[in-house]
Amino acid sequence: MVAMSKLLSNSDTKHKRLEFPARSLPAFPIPDGQNSTEFVAFDRLHKPWKFKVSIRNQGKYLKPWLTGEWAYYVRRKGLRKGDKVILTTHDEENGNKIVHIRAERKHFGFWYSIDQY
């Protein structure tokens, strides 16, 4: 299941966090009384990446963001404004959730994976 898909902004690639779409929060439940949750996502090369989804403690809007190894992921994959990041989740029979992350770039109207690293 696609948990989150986002075209990256300049801010997402230059700062140490990704502005996370609020509609994607149900895929990464935050425990009651806390404002963040951590998870590991595997890229297409099966490399684990540690991420953290956080929300504001106060205010009308949650304004979630993703941190952790996000800045390293951006550098390692060479991401830039206009690229796409997709997080998918898969429930295993034992109840564990597996998260995958992939990065894509549009070239001549087609999206292709840029997960060679």
C-alpha positions, -999 to 999 in steps of 0.1 A, spaced: 0 0 0 13 35 -8 16 53 25 31 85 11 40 99 -23 55 134 -26 71 155 -52 101 171 -34 103 208 -29 135 228 -27 131 229 10 127 191 12 161 186 -5 181 215 11 170 211 48 173 182 71 136 173 69 108 164 45 75 181 50 53 151 54 18 151 40 -7 150 69 -30 126 49 -2 100 52 0 100 90 -24 70 95 3 48 80 27 58 107 6 60 139 21 81 167 16 68 202 -8 86 224 9 114 244 39 116 221 46 137 190 68 113 170 74 78 159 104 61 144 106 34 117 130 18 93 124 18 56 143 -3 31 153 10 -3 153 -11 -35 188 -23 -27 175 -35 7 195 -9 26 177 2 59 171 39 65 161 51 99 134 78 98 113 97 123 78 112 117 70 141 140 41 165 145 37 198 163 28 197 200 4 226 196 -17 244 170 -46 237 148 -26 218 122 -4 188 127 23 199 102 41 166 101 77 162 90 102 134 84 137 135 98 162 109 110 184 99 81 165 120 56 193 144 48 217 115 43 192 98 21 188 129 0 226 132 -5 232 95 -11 204 94 -38 213 128 -53 177 140 -48 166 174 -61 135 195 -64 109 178 -86 120 142 -78 95 119 -62 97 99 -30 73 70 -23 69 51 10 50 19 9 39 -4 37 34 -42 37 18 -61 65 35 -95 72 15 -125 84 31 -122 119 17 -87 122 49 -67 115 48 -39 91 76 -36 65 82 -1 50 99 5 17 112 38 3 120 46 -33 131 77 -52 121 85 -88 130 111 -113 110 122 -143 128 120 -176 111 126 -210 77 122 -194 85 89 -176 93 82 -140 123 60 -134 141 48 -102 171 66 -90 179 40 -63 212 28 -77 231 38 -44 
